[in-house]
């Protein structure tokens, strides 16, 4: 049906409205809030893993970094295995454990914190009397007010609020009823009541949320635990756990006196002291404190390398200092000195990211190092970088560009060169304003194929390079029009397109489960290809690959492993370039995974049976068949003095066999085993086999005593 012009106008109008409002909604959700008029009330001085902030005018959360400003009416939350520390302008420090959330609201008269969930600690040691305002922490109808005190709070969603006063005192208002808590007191506040507990067992060290450092991941630190002397007939236990409920990896150690040192590795811990009165059998508990052992490993410098030389002609060079990022820091302090002992310091700069650009170093010999800056009160980080030397030298000539990619004599497949342009890149001095690249088919560039200039330090020329050998170089052009010397000359070879050659599994290969598991681990491999890119392994249930069983992508190896369930499959490899474009695809191969054969069930001799051979000339062994089996092996053993002595093997395609060579038999204990096999036709190669079934039995000769003799051809049995 054709639409009229008016219909088309209506449809077009509706489409425009939908698109417009969709874009408006997208920009509203993703745009950054304009905070130019907002009040900064503090700084997120430290965060570990994931911390997020939500502005009062927004509904979405955004990740925050170290030293992020905190604004009035911000909500801050931490994720699993994460933590954060916020320092307000008045000196109040608020620490958030994992899965915790608060809302900050400052007025002229008070500092307000709405505590939603998790565990927090509020410390006001650094708040001056001049700027002192009451800190009010609200949580589910309960308000905690403190001045210059330290408190720890825990609030799980829908459960009781737990509060411990670490220093000073706190006023608790629950349902209009106010109580004052002193140091070493604890409350449990629910909707119905508030319980106050005196902490008769008082902890000293580690203090709440203390931090210790460890030089490496494998080392252990002796952590000193201390408490006030406990009066009375108490049996004391020091308990340490990785969770506040003391369920995960708990350590319980009987202690005497007022201290104990325990070696512990890197991690977050909770600890408490429990005491049982030997007379009343009543248990006393201390508060629960959290502490952390963090790795304080050395910083590794990335660039410039030690003893690097940087040249310049007229303008001072820009030096990019880079080092590895490390955890548990709020920033880094970069020191540059004239001596290796770092005593004659020229500059000391604090940055939040692991890099610094330096523009003012003239000709000379310099030394530099990076120190960690801790974002947590009481945590001293010592892991610094080694001292690196940097030499700045002035030359009349600017250093020529240094080639980066392609590498020397790089082989590039013709199919890659045809599907995407080859990218040539190099490093250059800041004094080089343009670069000229020459590509030729000879080292003298007498037969130049391409020449161009660029403002960048890379170029991807649109040229068709047939199979063959090529050469390239780059020359720098300075601001005054002069040129640098040409760079080194590098070779480049365009080779014929390769193919993806499959190795294992082979065509029509049959594999079987090695045990009764649900799948078989199969290694898929193919020959190495001298082309940069990634590989996609496709496993399908049909030859057209319309029913895909599994897809695995890899860029580092020429093999992949996966667990495959029993069935018939097809597999192939697709190669993609670094941009994700398909370059080539292998032919497919078929393979089959067979499930393990069922265990044959032994029938006779039955397990535990006794065979009287007084009137028998042979023993018949029989079993129930296994579906899919083409052959069976029965093995017979005699047990002598705790040792198994092999007697014979019998291979058969039936589900029974006879043992008639009675010379090999004797009175005593025996056992027989049977195992099913599936053999490949024509080769007798074992495709799969079953578990082994074992039956024990005994052989006797009549029921008479000693002296009974029975004679049969070639053998005499005596009982």
C-alpha positions as CSV (number, residue, x, y, z in Angstrom):
1,X,0.0,0.0,0.0
2,X,1.4,3.4,-1.0
3,X,1.3,6.2,1.6
4,X,-0.1,9.6,0.7
5,X,1.9,12.7,1.1
6,X,0.0,13.7,4.3
7,X,0.7,10.2,5.7
8,X,4.4,10.6,4.9
9,X,4.4,14.0,6.7
10,X,2.8,12.5,9.8
11,X,5.2,9.5,9.9
12,X,8.2,11.9,9.4
13,X,7.0,14.2,12.2
14,X,6.5,11.4,14.6
15,X,10.0,10.0,13.8
16,X,11.5,13.4,14.3
17,X,9.9,13.7,17.7
18,X,11.1,10.2,18.8
19,X,14.6,10.9,17.6
20,X,14.7,14.3,19.3
21,X,13.5,13.2,22.7
22,X,15.7,10.1,22.6
23,X,18.7,12.3,22.0
24,X,17.7,14.7,24.8
25,X,17.2,11.8,27.2
26,X,20.7,10.3,26.2
27,X,22.4,13.7,26.7
28,X,20.6,14.2,30.0
29,X,21.7,10.9,31.4
30,X,25.3,11.0,30.1
31,X,26.2,14.6,30.4
32,X,28.6,15.9,33.1
33,X,26.9,18.1,35.7
34,X,28.0,21.8,35.7
35,X,29.4,22.2,39.2
36,X,30.7,25.7,38.8
37,X,28.3,27.0,41.4
38,X,28.4,24.0,43.8
39,X,30.1,24.1,47.2
40,X,33.2,21.9,47.6
41,X,33.0,20.4,51.1
42,X,35.9,18.0,51.0
43,X,38.1,15.6,49.0
44,X,38.1,11.9,48.3
45,X,41.7,11.4,49.4
46,X,41.9,7.7,48.8
47,X,40.0,5.0,47.0
48,X,40.7,1.3,46.5
49,X,39.1,-0.4,43.5
50,X,35.7,1.2,42.8
51,X,34.2,4.2,44.4
52,X,31.2,6.1,42.9
53,X,29.5,9.5,43.3
54,X,26.0,10.6,42.6
55,X,25.2,14.3,42.4
56,X,22.0,15.6,44.1
57,X,20.6,16.6,40.7
58,X,21.4,13.3,38.9
59,X,20.1,9.8,38.9
60,X,23.2,8.1,37.6
61,X,26.4,7.1,39.4
62,X,29.9,7.9,38.0
63,X,33.3,6.5,39.0
64,X,35.6,8.8,40.9
65,X,39.3,8.9,41.1
66,X,41.9,9.9,43.8
67,X,41.7,13.5,45.0
68,X,38.2,14.0,43.5
69,X,36.4,17.1,45.0
70,X,33.4,16.2,47.1
71,X,30.4,18.6,46.8
72,X,27.6,19.3,49.2
73,X,24.7,16.9,48.8
74,X,26.8,14.3,47.1
75,X,26.1,10.5,47.6
76,X,29.3,8.3,47.8
77,X,29.3,4.5,47.7
78,X,31.9,1.7,47.4
79,X,31.7,-1.6,45.6
80,X,32.6,-5.1,46.6
81,X,36.2,-5.4,47.9
82,X,36.5,-1.6,47.7
83,X,37.0,1.2,50.2
84,X,37.3,5.0,50.2
85,X,38.4,7.8,52.5
86,X,36.8,11.3,52.5
87,X,38.4,14.3,54.2
88,X,36.1,17.2,54.8
89,X,37.3,20.8,54.9
90,X,37.0,21.0,58.7
91,X,39.3,18.0,59.2
92,X,36.7,15.3,59.6
93,X,37.8,12.0,58.1
94,X,35.2,9.5,57.0
95,X,36.3,6.0,56.0
96,X,34.0,3.7,54.0
97,X,34.4,-0.1,53.9
98,X,33.2,-2.2,51.0
99,X,29.5,-2.0,50.0
100,X,28.9,1.2,52.0
101,X,27.0,4.4,51.1
102,X,26.6,7.8,52.7
103,X,25.0,11.1,51.8
104,X,26.8,14.4,52.8
105,X,24.8,17.5,53.9
106,X,26.6,20.5,55.4
107,X,24.8,23.5,56.9
108,X,26.0,26.5,58.9
109,X,25.4,24.7,62.2
110,X,26.3,21.0,61.6
111,X,28.0,18.4,59.4
112,X,25.3,15.9,58.4
113,X,25.9,12.3,57.2
114,X,23.1,10.0,56.1
115,X,24.4,6.5,56.6
116,X,22.5,4.0,54.4
117,X,24.4,0.7,54.6
118,X,27.8,-0.9,55.2
119,X,30.5,0.1,57.7
120,X,32.0,3.5,58.3
121,X,34.4,5.2,60.7
122,X,34.2,8.9,61.5
123,X,37.3,10.5,63.0
124,X,37.5,14.1,64.2
125,X,41.0,14.2,65.7
126,X,42.1,16.8,63.2
127,X,39.1,19.2,63.6
128,X,40.2,22.4,65.2
129,X,38.2,24.0,68.0
130,X,37.7,27.1,65.9
131,X,35.9,25.3,63.1
132,X,34.2,22.7,65.3
133,X,30.6,21.9,64.3
134,X,28.6,18.9,65.6
135,X,28.8,15.9,63.3
136,X,25.4,14.1,63.0
137,X,25.2,10.7,61.5
138,X,21.7,9.5,60.8
139,X,20.7,5.9,60.0
140,X,17.1,4.5,60.0
141,X,15.6,6.7,62.7
142,X,18.7,6.8,64.9
143,X,21.0,9.9,65.1
144,X,24.5,9.9,66.4
145,X,26.0,13.2,67.4
146,X,29.8,13.7,68.1
147,X,32.2,16.6,68.5
148,X,35.8,15.6,68.7
149,X,35.3,11.8,68.9
150,X,35.9,8.7,66.9
151,X,33.0,6.3,66.2
152,X,32.6,3.1,64.1
153,X,29.2,2.2,62.7
154,X,27.9,-0.9,60.9
155,X,24.4,-1.0,59.3
156,X,23.3,-3.9,57.2
157,X,20.2,-3.4,55.1
158,X,17.1,-4.0,57.3
159,X,19.1,-5.0,60.3
160,X,20.3,-3.4,63.6
161,X,22.7,-0.4,63.8
162,X,25.9,-1.2,65.7
163,X,27.9,1.7,67.1
164,X,31.2,1.7,69.0
165,X,32.8,4.7,70.6
166,X,36.5,4.5,70.0
167,X,37.5,7.8,71.5
168,X,35.6,10.6,73.3
169,X,31.8,10.3,73.6
170,X,28.7,10.3,71.5
171,X,25.0,11.3,72.0
172,X,22.5,8.7,70.6
173,X,18.9,9.8,69.8
174,X,16.7,6.8,69.0
175,X,13.0,7.5,68.8
176,X,13.3,10.7,70.9
177,X,15.2,9.0,73.7
178,X,18.7,10.4,74.1
179,X,21.7,8.6,75.7
180,X,25.3,9.5,76.0
181,X,27.9,6.8,75.2
182,X,31.4,7.0,76.5
183,X,34.6,5.5,75.2
184,X,34.6,1.7,75.2
185,X,30.8,1.5,75.1
186,X,28.7,0.0,72.4
187,X,25.0,0.1,71.3
188,X,22.8,-2.1,69.2
189,X,19.9,0.0,68.0
190,X,16.8,-1.6,66.3
191,X,13.3,-0.3,65.6
192,X,12.1,-1.5,69.0
193,X,14.9,-0.8,71.5
194,X,18.5,0.4,72.1
195,X,20.8,-1.9,74.0
196,X,23.9,-0.4,75.6
197,X,26.9,-2.7,76.3
198,X,29.9,-2.0,78.5
199,X,33.1,-3.3,76.8
200,X,34.8,-4.9,79.8
201,X,37.5,-6.3,77.4
202,X,39.2,-3.2,76.0
203,X,41.4,-3.3,72.9
204,X,44.5,-1.2,72.4
205,X,46.1,-2.1,69.2
206,X,45.8,-2.2,66.2
207,X,43.5,0.8,66.3
208,X,40.3,0.8,64.3
209,X,41.0,0.8,60.5
210,X,44.8,0.6,61.1
211,X,47.0,-0.1,58.1
212,X,50.3,-2.2,58.0
213,X,52.6,-2.6,55.0
214,X,54.1,-5.7,53.5
215,X,57.0,-5.5,51.0
216,X,55.7,-8.3,48.8
217,X,52.6,-10.5,48.1
218,X,54.3,-13.7,49.5
219,X,55.7,-12.2,52.7
220,X,54.0,-12.2,56.2
221,X,54.1,-9.4,58.7
222,X,54.1,-9.9,62.4
223,X,51.0,-7.9,63.6
224,X,51.1,-6.8,67.3
225,X,47.8,-7.2,69.1
226,X,47.3,-5.6,72.5
227,X,44.6,-5.1,75.1
228,X,44.1,-3.8,78.6
229,X,44.6,-6.4,81.4
230,X,41.4,-8.4,81.9
231,X,40.6,-8.7,85.6
232,X,39.1,-11.9,86.8
233,X,39.2,-15.7,86.0
234,X,38.9,-15.4,82.2
235,X,40.1,-17.7,79.5
236,X,40.9,-15.3,76.6
237,X,40.9,-16.1,72.9
238,X,42.2,-13.8,70.1
239,X,40.0,-14.2,67.0
240,X,41.0,-12.9,63.5
241,X,38.8,-13.3,60.4
242,X,38.5,-11.9,56.9
243,X,34.8,-10.9,57.5
244,X,33.0,-9.1,60.3
245,X,30.9,-12.2,61.1
246,X,34.0,-14.3,61.8
247,X,33.0,-17.0,59.3
248,X,35.6,-16.8,56.6
249,X,39.2,-18.1,57.3
250,X,39.0,-17.5,61.0
251,X,42.0,-17.8,63.3
252,X,41.4,-18.5,67.0
253,X,44.3,-18.4,69.3
254,X,44.3,-18.9,73.1
255,X,46.2,-16.0,74.7
256,X,47.5,-14.9,78.1
257,X,48.8,-11.6,79.3
258,X,48.1,-8.4,77.4
259,X,49.7,-8.9,73.9
260,X,50.3,-11.3,71.1
261,X,51.9,-11.1,67.7
262,X,50.5,-13.0,64.8
263,X,52.1,-13.4,61.3
264,X,49.6,-12.5,58.6
265,X,49.8,-12.0,54.8
266,X,48.3,-9.1,52.7
267,X,44.5,-8.6,53.1
268,X,41.7,-7.0,55.1
269,X,41.0,-8.5,58.6
270,X,38.7,-8.2,61.5
271,X,39.7,-9.0,65.1
272,X,38.2,-9.2,68.6
273,X,39.0,-10.7,72.0
274,X,36.6,-13.1,73.7
275,X,36.7,-14.2,77.3
276,X,34.9,-16.9,79.2
277,X,34.6,-16.6,82.9
278,X,35.7,-19.9,84.4
279,X,33.4,-19.5,87.4
280,X,30.1,-18.3,85.7
281,X,30.8,-19.6,82.2
282,X,29.6,-16.3,80.9
283,X,31.2,-15.0,77.7
284,X,32.5,-11.4,77.4
285,X,33.2,-9.8,74.0
286,X,35.3,-6.9,73.0
287,X,34.5,-4.5,70.1
288,X,35.3,-5.7,66.6
289,X,38.1,-3.8,64.9
290,X,39.2,-3.8,61.2
291,X,42.7,-3.5,60.0
292,X,44.5,-4.0,56.7
293,X,47.9,-5.3,55.5
294,X,48.7,-3.7,52.1
295,X,51.5,-4.4,49.7
296,X,54.1,-1.6,49.6
297,X,56.1,-2.8,46.6
298,X,58.5,-0.6,44.7
299,X,57.4,1.6,41.8
300,X,58.8,0.6,38.5
301,X,59.8,3.3,36.0
302,X,58.6,2.9,32.5
303,X,60.2,5.8,30.6
304,X,62.7,7.3,30.0
305,X,65.0,4.4,30.5
306,X,67.9,4.8,32.9
307,X,70.8,6.9,31.5
308,X,68.6,8.1,28.6
309,X,70.0,11.0,26.5
310,X,67.5,13.6,25.1
311,X,68.8,16.1,22.5
312,X,67.5,19.5,21.5
313,X,68.6,22.3,19.2
314,X,66.9,25.6,20.2
315,X,63.8,24.8,22.3
316,X,64.0,22.9,25.6
317,X,62.6,19.4,25.1
318,X,59.4,18.1,26.6
319,X,60.2,15.0,28.8
320,X,57.4,12.6,29.5
321,X,58.1,10.7,32.8
322,X,56.1,7.5,33.3
323,X,56.0,4.8,35.9
324,X,53.8,1.9,37.0
325,X,50.5,2.7,38.8
326,X,50.2,1.3,42.3
327,X,47.4,0.7,44.8
328,X,46.8,2.4,48.1
329,X,48.1,5.8,47.1
330,X,46.4,9.1,46.6
331,X,49.2,10.3,44.4
332,X,52.9,10.4,43.6
333,X,55.8,12.8,44.4
334,X,58.3,13.2,41.6
335,X,61.7,14.6,42.7
336,X,64.4,15.8,40.2
337,X,67.9,16.5,41.5
338,X,71.4,17.2,40.3
339,X,73.0,14.4,42.3
340,X,72.3,10.7,42.7
341,X,71.8,11.0,46.4
342,X,68.9,13.3,45.7
343,X,70.1,16.0,48.1
344,X,70.4,18.9,45.6
345,X,66.7,18.8,44.6
346,X,65.6,21.1,41.8
347,X,61.9,20.3,41.9
348,X,59.4,18.2,43.8
349,X,56.0,17.8,42.1
350,X,53.0,15.9,43.4
351,X,50.7,14.4,40.8
352,X,47.7,12.0,41.0
353,X,48.4,10.0,37.8
354,X,51.5,7.9,37.0
355,X,53.0,10.4,34.6
356,X,54.5,13.9,34.5
357,X,55.5,16.1,31.6
358,X,58.6,18.3,32.3
359,X,59.4,21.3,30.0
360,X,62.1,23.3,31.8
361,X,65.2,21.0,31.9
362,X,68.1,22.6,30.1
363,X,71.4,20.9,29.1
364,X,72.7,19.0,32.0
365,X,72.9,15.7,34.0
366,X,69.8,15.0,36.2
367,X,68.5,12.3,38.5
368,X,64.9,11.6,39.4
369,X,62.7,9.2,41.4
370,X,59.1,8.7,42.4
371,X,57.7,8.3,45.9
372,X,54.2,7.2,46.9
373,X,51.9,9.7,48.6
374,X,49.5,8.0,51.1
375,X,45.9,9.1,51.2
376,X,45.2,7.5,54.6
377,X,46.1,9.0,58.0
378,X,48.7,6.9,59.7
379,X,49.7,4.9,56.6
380,X,53.3,5.5,55.6
381,X,54.2,4.1,52.3
382,X,57.9,3.5,51.7
383,X,57.9,1.7,48.3
384,X,59.6,4.2,45.9
385,X,61.2,3.9,42.5
386,X,64.9,3.5,42.0
387,X,66.9,6.7,41.1
388,X,67.2,7.1,37.3
389,X,69.6,9.2,35.5
390,X,68.5,11.5,32.6
391,X,70.9,13.5,30.4
392,X,69.8,16.5,28.4
393,X,72.2,17.6,25.6
394,X,72.2,20.4,23.1
395,X,73.1,19.9,19.5
396,X,73.4,22.1,16.4
397,X,71.6,19.3,14.5
398,X,68.3,17.9,15.6
399,X,68.2,14.1,16.0
400,X,66.5,12.5,13.0
401,X,63.2,10.6,13.5
402,X,63.5,7.1,15.0
403,X,61.4,4.5,13.1
404,X,59.0,2.4,15.1
405,X,56.7,0.4,12.9
406,X,56.8,-1.7,10.7
407,X,59.9,-3.4,12.3
408,X,63.0,-4.2,10.3
409,X,62.3,-6.7,7.5
410,X,58.7,-7.0,8.5
411,X,56.8,-9.5,6.4
412,X,53.2,-8.4,5.6
413,X,50.7,-10.6,3.8
414,X,49.4,-9.2,0.6
415,X,45.8,-9.7,1.7
416,X,46.5,-7.5,4.8
417,X,48.1,-4.8,2.6
418,X,45.1,-4.9,0.2
419,X,42.4,-4.8,2.9
420,X,43.9,-2.0,5.0
421,X,46.6,0.5,4.5
422,X,50.0,-0.2,6.1
423,X,50.6,2.3,9.0
424,X,54.2,3.7,9.2
425,X,55.1,5.3,12.5
426,X,58.2,7.0,14.1
427,X,59.3,9.1,17.1
428,X,60.5,12.6,16.5
429,X,61.9,15.7,18.4
430,X,59.4,18.4,19.3
431,X,61.5,20.7,17.1
432,X,60.4,18.8,14.0
433,X,57.2,20.4,12.6
434,X,56.8,18.1,9.6
435,X,58.0,14.7,8.5
436,X,58.7,13.4,5.1
437,X,58.4,9.7,4.3
438,X,60.0,8.0,1.3
439,X,59.0,4.5,0.2
440,X,61.1,2.8,-2.6
441,X,61.9,-0.5,-4.2
442,X,65.6,0.0,-3.7
443,X,67.8,1.1,-0.8
444,X,69.1,4.2,-2.8
445,X,65.5,5.3,-3.4
446,X,66.2,5.7,-7.1
447,X,62.9,4.0,-7.7
448,X,60.7,5.9,-5.2
449,X,57.1,4.6,-5.1
450,X,55.7,7.1,-2.6
451,X,56.7,10.4,-1.0
452,X,54.5,12.5,1.3
453,X,54.7,15.0,4.2
454,X,52.7,14.9,7.4
455,X,52.3,17.0,10.6
456,X,51.9,13.7,12.6
457,X,54.4,11.0,13.5
458,X,52.5,8.4,11.4
459,X,51.1,7.9,8.0
460,X,49.0,5.3,6.2
461,X,49.5,5.9,2.5
462,X,46.9,4.6,0.0
463,X,49.4,2.7,-2.3
464,X,49.2,-0.7,-3.9
465,X,52.3,-2.7,-3.1
466,X,52.7,-6.0,-5.1
467,X,54.6,-8.9,-3.7
468,X,58.2,-7.9,-3.3
469,X,60.9,-6.1,-1.2
470,X,60.5,-2.4,-0.3
471,X,62.4,0.2,1.8
472,X,61.3,3.2,3.8
473,X,62.9,6.2,5.7
474,X,61.7,9.4,7.3
475,X,63.3,12.9,7.3
476,X,62.4,15.7,9.8
477,X,61.6,19.2,8.6
478,X,62.3,22.0,11.2
479,X,60.4,25.3,11.7
480,X,63.0,27.3,9.7
481,X,62.7,25.0,6.8
482,X,65.9,23.1,7.4
483,X,65.9,19.3,7.4
484,X,67.4,16.7,9.7
485,X,69.4,13.8,8.5
486,X,67.3,10.9,7.2
487,X,66.4,8.2,9.6
488,X,67.7,4.7,9.3
489,X,66.5,2.7,6.3
490,X,64.2,-0.2,7.0
491,X,63.3,-3.1,4.8
492,X,59.7,-4.3,4.3
493,X,58.5,-7.4,2.4
494,X,55.0,-8.0,0.9
495,X,54.5,-11.8,0.8
496,X,51.9,-14.0,-0.8
497,X,48.8,-14.5,1.2
498,X,49.0,-17.3,3.6
499,X,46.4,-19.8,4.5
500,X,45.1,-21.0,7.9
501,X,46.3,-24.6,8.1
502,X,44.6,-26.7,10.7
503,X,46.6,-29.2,12.7
504,X,44.6,-30.9,15.4
505,X,42.0,-32.5,15.6
506,X,42.6,-34.3,12.3
507,X,39.8,-34.8,9.7
508,X,37.3,-37.4,11.0
509,X,39.2,-37.9,14.2
510,X,37.4,-39.8,16.8
511,X,38.0,-39.1,20.5
512,X,36.4,-40.6,23.6
513,X,35.9,-39.5,27.2
514,X,38.6,-40.8,29.4
515,X,36.3,-41.1,32.4
516,X,32.7,-40.7,33.3
517,X,32.9,-36.9,33.0
518,X,30.4,-34.9,31.0
519,X,32.9,-33.6,28.4
520,X,36.4,-34.1,26.9
521,X,39.1,-31.4,27.0
522,X,40.2,-31.0,23.4
523,X,43.2,-29.0,22.1
524,X,42.5,-27.2,18.8
525,X,45.7,-26.1,17.0
526,X,46.8,-24.6,13.7
527,X,50.0,-23.5,12.1
528,X,51.6,-20.2,12.9
529,X,50.9,-17.3,10.5
530,X,53.3,-14.3,10.2
531,X,50.5,-11.8,10.2
532,X,49.3,-9.6,13.2
533,X,45.8,-10.3,14.2
534,X,43.5,-12.6,16.1
535,X,41.9,-16.0,15.5
536,X,38.3,-17.1,16.0
537,X,37.7,-20.8,16.7
538,X,34.2,-21.8,15.6
539,X,32.8,-25.2,16.6
540,X,29.5,-26.2,15.1
541,X,27.0,-29.1,15.1
542,X,26.6,-29.0,11.3
543,X,28.8,-28.5,8.3
544,X,27.1,-25.2,7.3
545,X,28.0,-23.7,10.7
546,X,24.4,-22.5,11.2
547,X,24.2,-24.3,14.5
548,X,27.2,-22.9,16.5
549,X,28.2,-24.9,19.6
550,X,31.1,-22.6,20.8
551,X,33.1,-19.6,19.7
552,X,36.6,-18.8,21.2
553,X,38.7,-15.8,20.3
554,X,42.5,-15.7,20.9
555,X,45.3,-13.4,19.8
556,X,48.2,-14.7,21.8
557,X,48.5,-18.4,20.7
558,X,47.9,-20.7,17.8
559,X,45.8,-23.1,19.8
560,X,42.8,-23.1,22.0
561,X,41.3,-25.7,24.5
562,X,37.7,-26.4,25.4
563,X,35.6,-29.0,27.0
564,X,33.4,-30.7,24.3
565,X,30.4,-32.9,25.1
566,X,29.9,-36.2,23.2
567,X,28.6,-35.7,19.7
568,X,29.7,-35.0,16.1
569,X,31.2,-31.5,15.4
570,X,32.8,-29.4,12.7
571,X,35.5,-26.8,13.4
572,X,37.3,-24.0,11.5
573,X,39.5,-21.0,12.2
574,X,38.8,-17.4,11.0
575,X,41.6,-14.9,11.1
576,X,40.9,-11.2,11.7
577,X,43.3,-8.2,11.5
578,X,43.9,-5.8,14.4
579,X,40.9,-3.8,13.4
580,X,38.6,-6.8,13.5
581,X,38.3,-7.2,9.7
582,X,38.1,-10.8,8.4
583,X,41.3,-11.7,6.5
584,X,41.0,-15.5,5.8
585,X,39.1,-18.6,6.8
586,X,40.3,-22.1,7.0
587,X,38.4,-25.1,5.5
588,X,36.4,-27.0,8.1
589,X,37.1,-30.4,9.7
590,X,34.9,-32.9,11.3
591,X,35.5,-34.7,14.5
592,X,33.5,-36.9,16.9
593,X,33.5,-37.2,20.7
594,X,32.2,-40.5,22.0
595,X,31.1,-41.1,25.5
596,X,32.9,-43.7,27.6
597,X,31.6,-47.3,27.2
598,X,29.4,-48.5,30.0
599,X,31.1,-50.8,32.5
600,X,30.3,-54.5,31.7
601,X,28.6,-56.2,34.6
602,X,30.3,-59.5,35.7
603,X,27.9,-62.4,36.0
604,X,30.0,-65.5,36.7
605,X,31.9,-66.3,38.7
606,X,30.0,-63.9,40.9
607,X,31.7,-61.7,43.3
608,X,32.5,-63.6,46.5
609,X,31.6,-67.0,45.1
610,X,33.4,-70.3,45.7
611,X,34.0,-72.8,42.9
612,X,34.6,-76.4,43.7
613,X,36.8,-77.8,40.9
614,X,36.6,-81.4,42.0
615,X,34.5,-82.4,39.0
616,X,35.2,-79.5,36.6
617,X,37.6,-79.3,33.6
618,X,37.2,-75.5,33.0
619,X,35.9,-72.3,34.4
620,X,33.3,-70.2,32.4
621,X,33.5,-66.4,32.7
622,X,30.5,-64.3,31.6
623,X,29.3,-60.8,31.8
624,X,26.5,-58.5,30.5
625,X,27.4,-56.7,27.3
626,X,28.2,-53.0,27.0
627,X,26.3,-51.0,24.3
628,X,28.7,-50.1,21.5
629,X,31.5,-52.5,22.5
630,X,33.1,-54.6,19.8
631,X,35.6,-56.5,22.0
632,X,36.2,-57.6,25.6
633,X,39.3,-58.5,27.5
634,X,39.0,-60.9,30.5
635,X,42.0,-61.0,32.8
636,X,42.6,-63.6,35.6
637,X,44.7,-63.1,38.7
638,X,45.6,-65.1,41.8
639,X,46.3,-63.5,45.1
640,X,49.3,-64.9,47.0
641,X,50.5,-63.4,50.3
642,X,48.8,-60.1,49.5
643,X,50.3,-59.9,46.0
644,X,48.3,-60.3,42.7
645,X,49.9,-62.7,40.2
646,X,48.7,-62.4,36.7
647,X,47.6,-65.7,35.1
648,X,46.1,-65.0,31.6
649,X,44.3,-62.6,29.3
650,X,41.5,-63.7,27.0
651,X,40.3,-61.4,24.2
652,X,36.8,-62.1,22.7
653,X,34.0,-60.5,20.8
654,X,31.5,-62.5,22.9
655,X,30.2,-61.8,26.4
656,X,31.7,-65.0,27.7
657,X,34.9,-67.1,27.6
658,X,36.3,-70.3,29.1
659,X,39.5,-71.0,31.0
660,X,40.5,-74.6,30.3
661,X,44.2,-74.6,31.0
662,X,43.9,-76.0,34.6
663,X,47.7,-76.2,34.9
664,X,47.7,-72.5,35.7
665,X,45.1,-72.9,38.5
666,X,45.5,-73.8,42.1
667,X,43.4,-73.8,45.3
668,X,43.1,-70.3,46.8
669,X,41.9,-66.7,46.2
670,X,41.4,-65.3,42.7
671,X,39.8,-62.4,41.0
672,X,38.9,-61.7,37.4
673,X,38.4,-58.4,35.5
674,X,36.6,-57.6,32.3
675,X,36.9,-54.4,30.2
676,X,34.9,-53.5,27.1
677,X,36.6,-51.9,24.0
678,X,35.3,-50.1,20.9
679,X,37.8,-50.9,18.1
680,X,38.1,-49.0,14.8
681,X,37.3,-51.3,11.8
682,X,40.2,-52.4,9.8
683,X,42.9,-51.1,12.2
684,X,41.8,-52.4,15.6
685,X,42.8,-49.1,17.0
686,X,41.1,-48.5,20.4
687,X,38.6,-45.7,20.1
688,X,37.2,-45.9,23.6
689,X,37.1,-48.3,26.5
690,X,35.0,-48.9,29.6
691,X,36.0,-48.9,33.3
692,X,37.2,-52.2,34.6
693,X,34.9,-54.6,36.4
694,X,36.4,-56.8,39.1
695,X,34.9,-60.0,40.8
696,X,36.6,-61.9,43.6
697,X,36.2,-65.7,43.9
698,X,37.8,-68.8,45.5
699,X,38.7,-72.2,44.2
700,X,38.5,-75.3,46.3
701,X,38.6,-79.1,45.8
702,X,35.7,-80.9,47.6
703,X,35.1,-80.6,51.4
704,X,37.5,-83.4,52.7
705,X,40.5,-82.8,54.9
706,X,44.1,-83.5,54.2
707,X,45.1,-86.5,52.3
708,X,42.3,-86.1,49.6
709,X,43.9,-86.5,46.2
710,X,42.3,-86.0,42.8
711,X,44.1,-87.0,39.6
712,X,43.4,-85.5,36.3
713,X,45.5,-85.4,33.1
714,X,48.9,-83.6,33.6
715,X,48.1,-82.1,37.0
716,X,47.4,-83.2,40.6
717,X,45.5,-81.0,43.1
718,X,46.1,-81.7,46.8
719,X,44.1,-80.2,49.6
